[in-house]
Structure formats: C-alpha cells, structure tokens
Amino acid sequence: MNTQTIEDSQELPLVTFNSLYSLLREEKKTKVLMKLPEKFYPGFQNFIEEKQTEALKHTQNKENSKAMKEQKIIMGSQNLINELLSLRLSKISTLAVKTTIFDEEEFSTKNLMEDEKNFYEEVLKLSKKAKQLI
C-alpha cells in the first residue's frame, strides 16, 4: 500500500452501520439538510469495502455464519445509505426550486456536501429554465 492511500484513509470519517442509522434518523427529523462529516461518502465506500473483505475472508475460512453476518451488514448499510441519499436529494431539489420560485439569492446551502453541490446547481439551472416558460 502506498503512503497516499494510507493518508487518504486516515482522513475518512469512521462509518458504521449504527452511525448510518443515526444519521438517517436525524436527517428524517429535520426539514433542512443536516451537516454530514467531511468526506462522508468516501468513508461509507471504505466501510463497505472493509466489510466485503471481511466477508470474503470468512467465506474462505469456511466461517459461513460470520460471512453471512457481514453480508447482512453490507445489505443493511446499503439500504440505509440509499434512503439517506434519497432524502437528501429530495431536500436539495426542494431547496433549488424554492430558490428559483421565490427569487431568493440563495437559501442556505451550507450543509451541502461537495458532491451534492453539483446536483443542486443542475436542479437550480433546470428550475430556472422551467420558470422562464411560465
């Protein structure tokens, strides 16, 4: 493993099944976007890769019950992240549309992740085009 990879992985937030569940629960409670840890999505990807490695190791060692447990964690985590992402994208879309409709300079976008900013900008652009048709 090269030094760059080690440094990158040290900067990633710790993501677990329980932390995903807590983040989703908190995101559901509020109408505004919740602040996620910096590099959250790469941290999630790292978590899934580690779980896949553990599951494979258990499978190779014929520890089927442990391998199945890891697979259940992977599947459950992927379901949680999909629900979290769906909720966040819905909130971001609403934010962009409200910004357009109410001719506000911009509603608060401070809790957008870097990757989510691109999505926001695209929805904003499309909603402005739609408003021009009216």
Residue pairs with C-beta under 8 A, 6 or more apart in sequence:
9 46
11 39
12 39
12 42
12 43
12 46
13 37
13 38
13 39
13 40
13 43
14 43
15 40
15 43
15 44
15 46
15 47
16 47
17 73
17 76
17 77
17 80
20 44
20 77
20 80
20 81
20 84
21 80
23 34
23 36
23 84
24 80
24 83
24 84
24 87
26 34
27 33
27 34
27 84
27 87
27 88
28 87
31 91
32 91
32 108
32 111
33 88
33 91
33 92
33 95
33 111
33 112
34 111
35 110
35 111
36 111
36 113
37 43
40 113
41 113
41 115
44 77
44 81
47 77
48 74
48 77
48 78
51 70
51 73
51 74
51 77
52 70
52 74
54 70
55 67
55 70
55 71
55 74
56 67
58 64
58 66
58 67
58 70
59 67
88 116
89 116
89 119
92 112
92 116
92 119
92 120
92 123
93 123
95 107
95 109
95 120
96 120
96 123
96 124
96 127
97 123
97 127
98 104
98 107
99 105
99 106
99 107
99 124
99 127
100 124
100 127
100 128
100 130
100 131
101 127
101 131
109 117
109 120
112 120
